[in-house]
């Protein structure tokens, strides 16, 4: 345990670690573990899809919509059916969108801000605040910043956001929303417990409070130990708050990021308002891409089978990182990390005040990590501890090197910190 070492022992260790670090530096590495992007083998799993629709195909949907022309504002019947299975909600509660769930979230928040979520527009009611489980997804925080929505951090626990804190904060009527990644959360990898979901459904809030339920990783299991998430749509209905939740998902990490299909699911009231906006916003989505997807996946079982192939490719990458952390860091009491059953990230917590130092050391030796602070509202990690690792994109060999370096950097930053306590 580093905390038990004397100053002389730490100095000796620092010299050794410096040598190892300089050795890495001289290799001129150029590795990126910063963004959750699928690797090329994963993308290849779906390239057959591109041949499913060609000039000889019948480009008419099951119920006769000509997919070469405008129309089909909320999605083709077969595509809505597929997403209804994914969300586990009735088909009537689904709207299929374009290529990005983030765009759909942005549009929905924008609509509530300008037009309201069933009550006065949010902007007319004064301050607008959102609850942001943290660490969380930086692009969610960016949407809030764009609209000037004040973000209030809610600490993430192993069961999801700390509900004692969330319930207290949600009583404030200027709190209008909450951004959640409920399954294999970005970045901690945890899945919200049943109790958390029930409390989110039933807590006291303003009537126009909305939960943005970003289920981006709903089918993205890494192994057979799959987490199970309670259905917030059903729980909100049971609790008498059917309009509270708007669920989002996409096939960005099932087929192609940027060329997938996104969808949302919500109550009849919310769907009505969303469709009113959509008919002003567009004359119809890309139905050819919807056909392409439903030609490959006619039901959720097909998606689940396909996701097993993704897991086979990325599980070894997670394994390399977790094994590296376990062997190199666990014995020294200088870091803790999650062991997710799915999703795209490993969340590493180093000693307080060390995350930026680790980032800088890694960067100077050629390994890029996600910017420190990115996982917190306003880019400010209050204790400078969290590092998000995205292991899917680099190869296993590259990851082995990157993790070796990362562990050296964590050790070095920890030794530096402990040495300062003697001064
Ligand atoms: N939500 C979360 C939690 C994500 O991690 C990502 C992708 N990194 C997205 C949304 C973006 O999804 P899309 O491509 O559908 O916009």
Boltz pocket constraint, residues with backbone or C-beta under 6 A from the ligand:
constraints:
  - pocket:
      binder: B
      contacts: [[A, 36], [A, 99], [A, 100], [A, 101], [A, 102], [A, 103], [A, 137], [A, 181], [A, 186], [A, 214], [A, 216], [A, 249], [A, 250], [A, 251], [A, 252], [A, 257], [A, 258], [A, 262]]
      max_distance: 6.0
